Amino acid sequence: DVSGSMGWRQKYLCRAFFWLLNQFVRTKYENVEVVYIIHHSAAREVDEDQFFHTMESGGTSCSSAYDLALQIIAERFPVNAWNVYAFHMSDGDNWGDDNTIAAQMVDQLCTLCNLVGYGQVSGWGYSGFDEEAVSWSGLFDAFLPVKAKHDNMALVQIRNEEDIYPQFRLML
């Protein structure tokens, strides 16, 4: 999520989490293909360097990233031939009824993937910014019914740098 609601701190927490995940995957597995998707109001596939350094902003439509992920899986990674894992990080702020659409798409991803992980970082959201009492509203709440339905759905919450490794372990 590179949308406007994601400040530099939230983007840093997400990138640090993904850097750790990237290192883990590349050291544990030999034949890995990683696809990087960024989104604000629209999603696009990018290379690793763009993923870790893009400083875009704009509105938020998280479902655009899930839609693109579903397309990429269908076109390039048939689940009968690949072990597919999908991970997304956001501050949970999302436009209008897009949470409902995103939850439906995550439900579809759960039927295709070995693991679907969503991490929500503290910051701006539906209840505003509050360092001490972070509200985990928005997308996180929309995914709770999906998690209840699928054992391969992981939800984590990251408030600060110290949360990254423990939440990474929890997700995996």
Secondary structure, DSSP 4 states (H G I P E B T S, - for coil): --STT--HHHHHHHHHHHHHHHHHHHHH-SS----EEEESSSEEEE-HHHHHH--------HHHHHHHHHHHHHHH--TTT---EEEEEE-S---TTHHHHHHHHHHHHHHH-SEEEEEEESSSSTT---SSS----THHHHHHHHHHH-TTEEEEEE-SHHHHHHHHHHH-
